[in-house]
Amino acid sequence: MRRCAAVLLAALVSCQENAPEHDPPLAASTSSTAAVPLGSAASTTSAASAASGTPRAGAAPSTSASTSASAAPSASATPGAAPSTSAEVGEVAEECRLRRGPLLLSMAGPTLLIPRPGVSGEMQVLFNRNGVAHEVAPSFPLLAPAPPRSAAAPPVLPPPGPAPPAAPPPPPPERATWPACTTAGRFMYCMDLQGDLRRSAIAGGEVKTIAAGRKGAGIAAAVLPEDHTVVAFLGDRKTTEGVVTQAFVVLDDGGAIPLSEEGAGATFVTMVPWKQGALAMYIDARAALTPVHARTLHRSAQGKLELGPDAVIFVGGGYESRMMGAVAHGAGGEAFALIPTSHSMSGFGMATVRIDDPPRVDAHVTWSMYPNGLSPAPVAALRGPGPTRVARARPASREPGAKAVLELGRLREDGTFAPQCIAAEAASFTHLALEPDRDGTVWLAYTTGEGTWVEHRGGVTARSGGPGRRTP
């Protein structure tokens, strides 16, 4: 009996000596990662959304452990995306921080964003109204701090009696004319309902019709040295094969010059200033394949528009309705065509095609895959002194019929897309516009089934620099 008691006492002493001083910590919560909340972030952001009646739009990503559990997947979970390092998280959060909005505008449709002259933090939002640029001034609500309340103060109860009648629903937004107007230098270009392309000075004055284009098709313009401008558009022309849609360009207010080569059609065109000239990219969507063309434009010493060689830089899959793209170019002079298209029979993503000077056939392509296909799949890009910013619509998940999300990110020098945050979610997005402000922040406009929204994002930093350039 004594021997058993001695053995039991020794076992108890051994257990006490090896016991931990405290319970082990719980596993880290998944909410501590840099998730991307949709409408549930800091209290000031929630208040702004509530004041503007837009609970569905997203705020900046948060690294706090108190991030809402309803947050969307983090940017690093995007297919094909490289994970962000810890040093990038704070910078990404600052670039995506929601400053104002989102605000539903009184007009709906494609928009043109222009920094208000001489005023930082103010943006002109312009819609095309039958060939005339019409400004809609955003009226963001001012958030006043709530007065302090004593803990002992009684709650404020509503007065007795019947509830006040509900406010009438707001009128439906006015529909803008497609496409959006565009600017180059001192001039504004808009297309009316008949397809006539109009040119006018931004400061006002004579409006001149310079070409007949295809109704509703997009236009793009670029400024050339010595205050000259060039505009690109699509037009229907009769050929021996019937009516064919082709791409054309106009220098200043001169005659239309074919941009697409003989035998090549065009379903989308865009253009940006590039290396003392302009860089045009157009898409020729066909049933079997989709060639993407690029060529440079310069004004000669004799005052004529010179077109560089037409190069097929990329060939995508078969026809996808409303296929569109964008051109982005970095501060170092590199240029990329951004094409959301099919990668294979079972894949869809954004092809980032490097454009050399001069453009060459079969250029290098970097893919950023989407969870599923999407049509339309608009994309917008801008350039400034800092990283090239990109806004794109993509499916939220792989499931058929999944909602679309509006994703913001950077384009690295090698063409890799680095996602940063989710700005909004909707059934679909039909148009995007992205424009830098003078302080390095960005303005974003997007059109959904509900209407057109505008918001202001980013932080003012010393490395932001001046304004960049918008690419349609």
C-alpha positions in Angstrom: 0.0 0.0 0.0 2.8 2.4 0.9 4.5 1.6 -2.4 1.4 2.4 -4.4 0.9 5.7 -2.5 4.5 6.7 -3.2 4.1 6.0 -7.0 0.9 8.0 -7.1 2.5 11.0 -5.3 5.5 10.9 -7.8 3.1 10.9 -10.8 1.2 14.0 -9.5 4.5 15.9 -8.9 5.7 15.1 -12.4 2.4 16.3 -14.0 2.6 19.6 -12.1 6.2 20.2 -13.2 5.4 19.6 -16.9 2.1 21.5 -17.1 2.0 24.8 -19.1 1.9 28.0 -17.3 -1.3 29.0 -19.2 -3.6 27.7 -21.9 -2.3 27.6 -25.5 -3.4 30.6 -27.6 -6.3 30.1 -30.0 -5.6 29.7 -33.7 -5.4 33.1 -35.6 -8.8 34.1 -37.0 -9.1 34.2 -40.8 -10.5 37.7 -40.4 -7.1 39.0 -39.6 -6.0 38.7 -43.2 -6.1 41.6 -45.7 -9.7 40.9 -46.8 -11.6 43.1 -49.1 -14.9 44.2 -47.5 -17.9 45.0 -49.7 -19.8 47.7 -47.9 -18.6 46.8 -44.4 -15.4 48.5 -43.3 -14.6 51.4 -41.1 -17.5 53.2 -39.4 -16.9 56.3 -41.4 -17.1 54.4 -44.7 -20.3 52.7 -43.6 -21.8 56.1 -42.7 -20.8 57.4 -46.1 -22.5 54.5 -47.9 -25.6 54.9 -45.7 -25.8 58.6 -46.4 -25.6 58.1 -50.2 -28.0 55.1 -50.1 -25.4 52.7 -51.6 -24.8 49.8 -49.2 -23.5 47.5 -52.0 -20.2 49.2 -52.9 -16.8 48.3 -51.5 -14.4 50.1 -49.2 -10.7 49.8 -48.9 -9.1 46.5 -47.8 -8.4 46.3 -44.1 -5.6 44.6 -42.2 -7.4 44.9 -38.8 -8.6 41.8 -37.0 -12.0 43.4 -36.7 -12.7 43.1 -40.5 -16.3 42.0 -41.2 -16.8 38.3 -41.7 -18.9 39.0 -44.8 -15.8 40.3 -46.6 -15.1 39.2 -50.1 -12.0 37.0 -50.9 -8.7 38.8 -50.6 -6.9 40.0 -53.6 -4.3 37.3 -53.3 -7.1 34.7 -53.8 -7.7 35.9 -57.4 -6.7 33.3 -59.9 -3.3 34.0 -61.4 -2.4 36.7 -58.9 0.8 36.9 -56.9 0.3 37.3 -53.2 1.2 40.6 -51.7 4.0 40.9 -49.3 3.5 42.5 -45.9 5.3 45.6 -47.1 2.7 46.1 -49.8 -0.4 45.7 -47.7 -0.3 49.2 -46.2 0.4 50.8 -49.5 -2.4 48.8 -51.2 -4.9 49.7 -48.5 -4.0 53.4 -48.9 -4.4 53.4 -52.7 -7.8 51.7 -52.4 -9.1 53.7 -49.4 -12.6 55.1 -50.2 -12.6 58.9 -49.8 -16.0 59.8 -51.2 -19.0 58.0 -52.7 -20.1 55.8 -54.2 -22.8 58.1 -55.5 -25.6 57.2 -57.9 -25.8 59.9 -60.6 -28.9 61.4 -62.3 -27.8 60.1 -65.7 -26.8 56.6 -66.7 -24.4 55.5 -69.4 -20.7 55.9 -70.4 -18.9 58.8 -68.8 -16.0 61.0 -69.3 -14.0 62.2 -66.2 -12.0 65.4 -66.4 -10.2 67.1 -63.5 -11.7 70.4 -62.8 -9.3 73.1 -63.9 -7.3 74.6 -61.0 -9.2 72.6 -58.3 -7.7 69.5 -56.6 -10.2 66.9 -55.4 -12.9 68.0 -57.9 -13.8 66.1 -61.0 -16.1 66.9 -63.9 -18.4 64.1 -64.8 -19.6 64.4 -68.4 -22.2 62.4 -70.3 -22.9 62.4 -74.0 -26.3 63.9 -74.7 -26.9 63.5 -78.5 -23.4 64.8 -79.4 -23.1 67.4 -76.7 -21.1 66.9 -73.5 -23.4 67.4 -70.5 -22.0 67.8 -67.0 -23.6 66.2 -64.0 -22.1 67.6 -60.8 -21.8 65.0 -58.1 -23.2 66.1 -54.7 -21.5 64.0 -52.1 -23.1 64.2 -48.6 -21.1 65.9 -45.8 -20.7 63.7 -42.8 -21.0 65.7 -39.6 -19.7 64.1 -36.3 -22.4 63.0 -34.0 -22.7 65.0 -30.7 -21.4 63.3 -27.6 -24.1 61.7 -25.4 -24.0 61.0 -21.7 -24.2 57.4 -20.7 -27.0 58.4 -18.3 -29.0 60.3 -20.9 -32.4 58.7 -21.6 -33.0 57.4 -25.1 -34.7 59.6 -27.6 -38.1 58.1 -28.5 -40.1 58.9 -31.6 -43.2 61.0 -31.0 -46.5 59.1 -30.8 -48.8 58.9 -33.7 -48.8 57.4 -37.2 -45.6 57.1 -39.1 -44.8 59.8 -41.7 -45.5 58.8 -45.3 -42.7 57.2 -47.2 -40.7 59.4 -49.5 -41.5 58.9 -53.2 -38.9 56.8 -55.1 -36.4 58.9 -57.1 -37.0 59.3 -60.8 -35.2 56.8 -63.1 -31.9 58.2 -64.4 -31.8 59.8 -67.8 -30.1 57.6 -70.4 -27.0 59.0 -72.0 -26.0 58.6 -75.6 -23.4 56.0 -76.5 -20.4 56.3 -76.7 -18.9 58.6 -74.1 -17.3 61.8 -75.3 -13.5 62.1 -75.2 -10.9 64.8 -75.1 -7.5 65.6 -76.6 -5.7 68.8 -75.8 -8.1 71.7 -76.1 -10.8 69.8 -78.0 -13.8 67.6 -77.2 -15.1 64.9 -79.4 -18.7 63.6 -79.2 -20.9 61.4 -81.4 -24.6 62.1 -81.8 -27.5 59.6 -82.3 -27.0 59.5 -86.1 -23.3 58.6 -85.8 -21.9 62.0 -86.7 -18.6 62.8 -85.0 -18.4 66.3 -83.7 -15.4 68.3 -82.7 -15.5 71.5 -80.5 -13.2 73.4 -78.2 -13.5 72.6 -74.6 -13.7 76.3 -73.7 -16.7 76.6 -76.1 -17.2 77.9 -79.6 -18.0 76.3 -83.0 -19.1 72.7 -83.2 -17.9 71.0 -86.4 -18.9 67.6 -87.8 -15.7 66.0 -89.0 -16.8 62.4 -89.9 -19.7 59.9 -90.1 -19.2 57.0 -87.8 -21.0 53.9 -86.6 -23.8 54.8 -84.2 -23.0 53.8 -80.6 -19.4 52.7 -81.4 -16.6 53.9 -79.2 -14.2 56.8 -80.0 -10.8 57.7 -78.7 -8.5 60.7 -79.2 -4.9 61.7 -78.5 -3.0 64.9 -78.5 0.0 65.3 -80.8 3.0 67.7 -80.6 2.4 71.4 -81.5 -1.3 71.3 -80.3 -2.6 68.9 -82.9 -5.0 66.1 -82.2 -6.1 62.8 -83.8 -9.3 60.9 -83.1 -10.1 57.3 -83.9 -13.6 55.9 -84.6 -15.5 53.0 -86.3 -17.4 53.5 -89.5 -19.5 51.4 -91.8 -18.2 51.3 -95.4 -19.6 49.6 -98.5 -17.2 47.2 -100.1 -17.4 44.4 -102.7 -18.1 42.0 -99.8 -20.9 44.2 -98.5 -21.0 46.7 -95.6 -17.9 46.3 -93.5 -17.1 48.1 -90.2 -13.6 49.5 -90.2 -11.4 51.8 -88.1 -10.6 55.3 -89.2 -8.6 58.3 -87.9 -8.9 62.1 -88.4 -6.1 64.6 -87.9 -7.5 67.8 -86.4 -10.6 68.5 -88.5 -9.3 67.0 -91.8 -10.7 64.0 -93.7 -11.1 60.4 -92.5 -8.1 58.1 -93.1 -8.5 54.3 -92.9 -6.7 52.9 -89.8 -7.5 49.2 -90.5 -5.8 47.7 -93.5 -7.6 46.5 -96.6 -9.5 43.3 -95.8 -9.4 43.9 -92.0 -12.5 44.9 -90.2 -12.8 46.5 -86.7 -15.2 46.1 -83.8 -13.4 48.1 -81.2 -10.7 50.9 -81.3 -8.8 52.9 -78.8 -5.8 55.2 -78.8 -3.4 56.9 -76.4 -0.5 59.4 -76.7 2.8 57.6 -77.1 6.4 58.7 -77.8 5.8 62.0 -79.6 2.8 60.5 -81.5 -0.1 58.2 -80.8 -0.6 54.4 -80.4 -3.8 52.9 -81.8 -5.1 49.4 -81.0 -8.2 47.9 -82.7 -9.9 44.5 -82.4 -11.4 42.6 -85.3 -13.8 40.1 -83.6 -14.7 37.2 -85.9 -16.5 33.9 -85.6 -13.4 31.8 -85.7 -10.7 34.0 -84.3 -10.1 37.6 -83.1 -7.0 39.5 -84.4 -5.8 42.4 -82.3 -3.9 45.1 -84.3 -1.6 47.9 -83.2 0.1 50.7 -85.1 1.7 54.0 -84.4 0.7 57.5 -85.7 2.8 60.6 -86.2 2.3 64.0 -87.9 4.9 64.6 -90.5 6.8 67.8 -91.2 4.5 68.4 -94.1 1.5 68.3 -91.8 0.2 64.9 -92.9 -0.7 61.9 -90.7 1.7 59.1 -91.1 0.7 55.5 -90.1 3.2 53.0 -89.0 3.0 49.3 -90.0 -0.1 47.4 -89.0 0.9 44.5 -86.8 -1.3 41.7 -85.5 0.1 41.6 -82.0 -2.3 39.0 -80.7 -4.9 36.5 -81.9 -7.7 35.6 -79.5 -10.5 33.0 -79.7 -13.8 33.2 -81.6 -16.2 36.0 -81.5 -17.3 37.2 -78.1 -20.1 39.8 -78.1 -19.1 43.3 -77.0 -15.5 42.5 -76.8 -13.4 45.5 -75.7 -10.0 46.4 -74.4 -7.7 49.2 -73.3 -4.1 50.4 -73.7 -1.9 51.1 -70.8 1.6 52.6 -70.9 4.0 53.1 -68.0 6.3 56.0 -67.1 9.2 54.1 -68.7 7.5 54.1 -72.1 6.4 50.5 -72.1 2.9 49.9 -73.5 0.5 47.0 -73.1 -2.8 46.1 -74.7 -5.3 44.7 -72.2 -7.8 42.2 -73.8 -10.3 40.2 -71.7 -10.9 37.2 -73.9 -10.9 33.4 -74.0 -7.7 31.7 -73.1 -8.8 28.2 -74.2 -12.0 26.2 -74.5 -12.4 26.2 -70.8 -10.6 29.4 -69.7 -11.1 33.1 -69.7 -8.9 36.0 -68.6 -7.2 39.2 -69.3 -4.4 39.0 -71.9 -1.7 41.6 -71.3 0.1 42.0 -74.6 3.4 43.9 -74.7 3.5 46.5 -77.6 7.0 47.2 -78.8 8.1 50.3 -80.9 7.3 49.6 -83.6 4.6 47.0 -82.8 5.6 43.5 -83.8 3.6 40.5 -84.8 2.9 37.8 -82.2 4.0 39.9 -79.2 4.7 38.6 -75.7 1.5 37.8 -73.7 0.9 37.6 -69.9 -2.3 36.1 -68.7 -4.4 36.9 -65.6 -7.1 34.3 -65.4 -10.7 35.0 -64.4 -12.8 32.5 -62.4 -15.2 32.2 -65.4 -16.1 34.0 -68.6 -17.8 37.4 -68.7 -19.5 39.5 -71.4 -19.3 42.4 -71.4 -15.9 42.5 -69.6 -14.9 46.2 -69.6 -11.4 47.3 -68.6 -9.9 50.7 -68.1 -6.3 51.9 -67.4 -4.4 55.1 -66.7 -0.8 56.1 -66.3 0.9 58.5 -64.1 4.3 59.1 -62.5 3.6 56.1 -60.3 2.3 52.6 -61.0 -0.1 52.0 -63.9 -3.6 51.5 -62.4 -6.2 49.2 -63.9 -9.9 48.7 -63.3 -11.6 45.7 -64.6 -14.8 43.7 -64.3 -14.6 40.0 -63.7 -16.8 37.2 -62.3 -16.9 37.0 -58.5 -16.7 33.2 -58.6 -16.8 30.1 -60.9 -20.5 29.4 -60.5 -22.6 30.1 -63.6 -24.6 33.3 -63.2 -22.3 34.6 -60.5 -22.2 38.3 -59.9 -19.5 40.5 -61.3 -17.0 42.5 -59.3 -15.1 45.6 -60.1 -11.4 45.0 -59.3 -8.7 47.6 -58.9 -5.0 46.7 -59.3 -1.6 47.6 -60.7 0.1 46.6 -63.9 3.8 45.7 -63.2 6.6 46.5 -65.7 6.6 42.9 -66.9 2.8 43.0 -67.7 1.7 41.1 -64.6 -1.5 42.2 -63.1 -1.4 42.7 -59.3 -4.9 42.9 -57.8 -5.4 45.3 -54.9 -9.1 45.5 -53.9 -12.7 45.0 -54.9 -14.5 48.3 -55.4 -18.1 47.2 -56.2 -20.3 44.2 -57.0 -23.2 44.0 -59.5 -25.0 41.7 -61.8 -22.9 43.3 -64.6 -20.8 46.3 -65.6 -21.2 47.9 -69.0 -18.7 50.8 -68.8 -15.8 51.9 -66.7 -13.9 55.2 -66.5 -10.8 55.8 -64.5 -9.1 59.2 -64.1 -6.3 60.4 -61.8 -6.6 63.6 -59.7 -3.9 66.1 -59.3 -3.0 64.8 -55.8 -2.4 61.2 -57.0 -5.8 59.8 -56.0 -8.1 58.3 -58.6 -11.8 58.8 -59.6 -13.8 55.8 -60.8 -17.1 55.8 -62.6 -19.0 52.6 -63.6 -22.3 51.7 -65.1 -24.5 48.9 -63.8 -28.2 47.9 -64.2 -29.0 50.4 -61.5 -27.3 53.4 -63.1 -23.9 55.1 -63.2 -21.9 55.5 -60.0 -18.9 57.7 -59.2 -16.4 57.4 -56.3 -13.1 58.8 -55.2 -10.3 56.5 -53.9 -6.8 56.6 -52.7 -4.5 58.5 -50.3 -2.5 61.6 -50.8 1.1 60.7 -50.5 4.4 62.4 -51.3 5.1 59.9 -54.0 1.8 60.4 -55.8 3.1 63.1 -58.1 1.0 64.9 -60.7 -1.9 63.7 -62.8 -1.6 60.8 -65.2 -3.4 60.2 -68.5 -6.6 58.4 -69.0 -6.9 55.6 -71.6 -10.4 54.8 -72.9 
